């Protein structure tokens, strides 16, 4: 059975005079107020969030492989100046590869909970790091010290990230706080509608109206009985 709108209830209810706003508020708060659940758009799609995360992380995730590509190019370059430049680029790319797993570990440490971005990084980076290590070892190309250190650090951090995210994450807390806030907002709206109607009916004066509209939920009882 549908609930009578609060405005209609306030317009037709036979309130005693002087009106007791505390009793009125208790009646309002006792009414079942439907609060809509968060929509899919409000919650966000986990798949969409993961895809966005992948899009932003792809350039950083590719740095270890880019470092390998520079090393491979340097090993086949006959011009020494070009080869040196490629080796420098390989070192820089390999060292910068630490950024993504390192940042993801720091972000995870703030809440110890999985997000779409962190989960995607925990899947992608170990794969990229292991693939890079395999290529470096199997191709037998010369590796600079910085490129070696960067690749090794990225591999270690990526494996640590994967272990932390999938073995050490806490379950996400229930959305109780958000739900309570929506319920309070709905009840405050209902109380405001009823107050407007009481003012239109002449059951409260302007001063009482202005006082009652600003005080927190559950506070009308301090106003006591109000004359017209």
C-alpha positions as CSV (number, residue, x, y, z in Angstrom):
1,X,0.0,0.0,0.0
2,X,1.5,3.3,-1.0
3,X,2.5,5.7,1.7
4,X,0.5,9.0,1.9
5,X,2.7,11.9,0.8
6,X,3.9,13.9,3.8
7,X,2.5,17.1,2.3
8,X,-1.0,15.6,2.1
9,X,-0.7,14.2,5.6
10,X,0.3,17.5,7.0
11,X,-2.5,19.3,5.2
12,X,-5.3,17.0,6.4
13,X,-4.1,15.8,9.8
14,X,-6.2,17.2,12.8
15,X,-3.4,18.7,14.9
16,X,-4.2,19.8,18.4
17,X,-3.8,23.5,19.2
18,X,-1.5,24.8,20.4
19,X,0.5,22.6,18.1
20,X,3.2,20.4,19.6
21,X,6.0,20.5,17.0
22,X,7.9,17.8,18.9
23,X,5.0,15.4,18.5
24,X,4.7,16.4,14.8
25,X,8.3,15.6,14.2
26,X,8.1,12.3,15.9
27,X,5.2,11.4,13.6
28,X,7.2,12.4,10.6
29,X,10.3,10.4,11.7
30,X,8.1,7.4,12.3
31,X,6.8,7.4,8.7
32,X,8.4,4.9,6.3
33,X,10.4,7.0,3.9
34,X,11.6,5.3,0.8
35,X,15.2,6.1,0.1
36,X,16.3,5.1,-3.4
37,X,19.4,2.8,-3.6
38,X,22.4,4.2,-5.4
39,X,22.1,3.7,-9.1
40,X,24.7,1.9,-11.2
41,X,25.9,5.4,-12.4
42,X,26.4,6.5,-8.8
43,X,28.1,3.4,-7.7
44,X,30.2,3.2,-10.9
45,X,30.8,0.2,-13.0
46,X,33.8,-1.9,-11.8
47,X,34.5,-2.9,-15.4
48,X,34.4,0.7,-16.6
49,X,36.7,1.8,-13.7
50,X,39.1,-0.9,-14.5
51,X,39.2,0.0,-18.2
52,X,39.8,3.7,-17.3
53,X,42.6,2.6,-14.9
54,X,44.2,0.5,-17.6
55,X,44.0,3.4,-20.1
56,X,45.9,5.7,-17.7
57,X,48.4,3.1,-16.6
58,X,49.3,1.7,-20.0
59,X,52.1,4.3,-20.7
60,X,53.7,3.6,-17.3
61,X,53.1,-0.1,-17.5
62,X,54.9,-0.2,-20.9
63,X,58.1,1.4,-19.6
64,X,59.9,-1.8,-18.7
65,X,59.2,-3.2,-22.2
66,X,60.2,0.1,-23.7
67,X,63.5,-0.2,-21.8
68,X,64.1,-3.6,-23.3
69,X,63.3,-2.2,-26.8
70,X,65.9,0.5,-26.4
71,X,68.5,-2.1,-25.2
72,X,67.7,-4.3,-28.2
73,X,68.1,-1.4,-30.5
74,X,71.4,-0.4,-29.0
75,X,72.7,-4.0,-29.4
76,X,72.1,-3.8,-33.1
77,X,73.2,-0.2,-33.7
78,X,76.5,0.4,-35.4
79,X,76.7,4.1,-34.7
80,X,78.2,4.4,-31.2
81,X,76.6,7.8,-30.5
82,X,73.1,6.4,-31.3
83,X,73.8,3.3,-29.3
84,X,74.9,5.3,-26.3
85,X,71.7,7.4,-26.6
86,X,69.6,4.2,-26.7
87,X,71.4,2.8,-23.7
88,X,70.7,6.0,-21.7
89,X,67.0,5.9,-22.8
90,X,66.9,2.2,-21.7
91,X,68.3,3.1,-18.3
92,X,65.8,5.9,-17.8
93,X,62.8,3.9,-19.0
94,X,63.8,1.0,-16.8
95,X,64.2,3.2,-13.7
96,X,60.9,5.0,-14.4
97,X,59.2,1.6,-14.5
98,X,59.3,1.6,-10.7
99,X,56.8,4.4,-10.6
100,X,53.6,2.4,-11.3
101,X,54.0,-0.5,-8.9
102,X,55.5,1.9,-6.3
103,X,52.7,4.3,-6.5
104,X,50.1,1.5,-6.4
105,X,51.7,0.1,-3.3
106,X,51.5,3.5,-1.6
107,X,47.9,4.0,-2.6
108,X,47.0,0.5,-1.4
109,X,48.7,1.2,1.9
110,X,46.3,4.2,2.6
111,X,43.3,1.9,2.9
112,X,44.5,-1.6,2.4
113,X,41.6,-2.1,0.1
114,X,41.4,-2.9,-3.6
115,X,40.4,-0.3,-6.1
116,X,39.9,-0.8,-9.8
117,X,43.2,1.0,-10.6
118,X,45.2,-0.8,-8.0
119,X,43.8,-4.2,-8.9
120,X,44.5,-3.6,-12.6
121,X,48.1,-2.6,-11.7
122,X,48.5,-5.7,-9.6
123,X,47.6,-7.9,-12.6
124,X,49.3,-6.0,-15.4
125,X,52.7,-5.1,-13.8
126,X,53.8,-8.6,-12.8
127,X,53.0,-9.8,-16.3
128,X,54.9,-7.0,-17.9
129,X,57.9,-7.3,-15.5
130,X,58.2,-11.1,-15.9
131,X,57.9,-10.8,-19.7
132,X,60.7,-8.1,-19.6
133,X,62.9,-10.2,-17.4
134,X,62.4,-13.2,-19.7
135,X,63.3,-11.2,-22.8
136,X,66.4,-9.7,-21.2
137,X,67.6,-13.1,-20.2
138,X,66.7,-15.0,-23.3
139,X,68.0,-12.6,-25.9
140,X,71.5,-12.2,-24.4
141,X,71.7,-8.5,-25.1
142,X,74.0,-6.2,-23.0
143,X,72.2,-4.5,-20.1
144,X,73.4,-1.4,-18.4
145,X,73.6,-1.3,-14.6
146,X,70.7,1.2,-14.3
147,X,68.5,-0.8,-16.6
148,X,69.3,-4.0,-14.7
149,X,68.5,-2.3,-11.3
150,X,65.4,-0.7,-12.7
151,X,64.0,-3.9,-14.2
152,X,64.8,-5.9,-11.1
153,X,63.2,-3.3,-8.7
154,X,60.1,-3.1,-10.9
155,X,59.8,-6.9,-10.9
156,X,60.2,-7.1,-7.1
157,X,57.7,-4.3,-6.5
158,X,55.2,-5.7,-8.9
159,X,55.2,-9.1,-7.2
160,X,54.9,-7.4,-3.8
161,X,52.0,-5.4,-5.1
162,X,50.3,-8.5,-6.4
163,X,50.7,-10.3,-3.1
164,X,49.5,-7.3,-1.0
165,X,46.4,-6.6,-3.1
166,X,45.2,-10.2,-3.5
167,X,46.3,-11.6,-0.2
168,X,46.5,-8.7,2.2
169,X,43.5,-6.5,1.3
170,X,40.7,-5.8,3.8
171,X,37.1,-6.3,2.7
172,X,35.4,-3.1,1.7
173,X,33.2,-1.7,4.5
174,X,29.5,-1.7,4.0
175,X,27.9,1.4,2.7
176,X,26.1,2.2,6.0
177,X,27.4,5.7,6.3
178,X,26.3,6.7,2.8
179,X,22.9,5.0,3.3
180,X,22.3,6.8,6.7
181,X,23.2,10.2,5.1
182,X,20.6,9.6,2.3
183,X,18.0,8.6,4.9
184,X,18.6,11.7,7.0
185,X,18.4,13.9,3.9
186,X,15.1,12.3,2.9
187,X,13.7,12.8,6.4
188,X,14.8,16.4,6.5
189,X,13.1,17.0,3.2
190,X,9.9,15.4,4.5
191,X,10.1,17.5,7.7
192,X,10.6,20.7,5.7
193,X,7.6,19.9,3.4
194,X,5.4,19.4,6.5
195,X,6.7,22.7,8.0
196,X,5.7,24.6,4.9
197,X,2.2,23.1,5.1
198,X,1.8,23.9,8.8
199,X,2.8,27.5,8.0
200,X,0.3,27.7,5.1
201,X,-2.4,26.4,7.4
202,X,-1.6,29.1,9.9
203,X,-0.8,26.6,12.7
204,X,2.6,28.3,13.3
205,X,3.8,31.8,13.0
206,X,6.7,33.1,10.9
207,X,9.2,33.3,13.8
208,X,8.5,29.6,14.7
209,X,8.8,28.6,11.1
210,X,12.2,30.3,10.7
211,X,13.4,28.7,13.9
212,X,12.2,25.2,13.2
213,X,13.5,25.0,9.7
214,X,17.1,25.4,10.7
215,X,17.5,23.1,13.7
216,X,18.7,19.5,13.4
217,X,16.5,16.5,13.0
218,X,15.0,15.4,16.3
219,X,15.1,18.9,17.8
220,X,11.6,20.2,17.4
221,X,10.8,18.9,20.9
222,X,12.7,21.8,22.4
223,X,10.2,24.2,20.7
224,X,7.3,22.9,22.8
225,X,3.7,23.7,22.1
226,X,3.4,26.6,19.7
227,X,0.4,29.0,19.4
228,X,-0.7,30.5,16.1
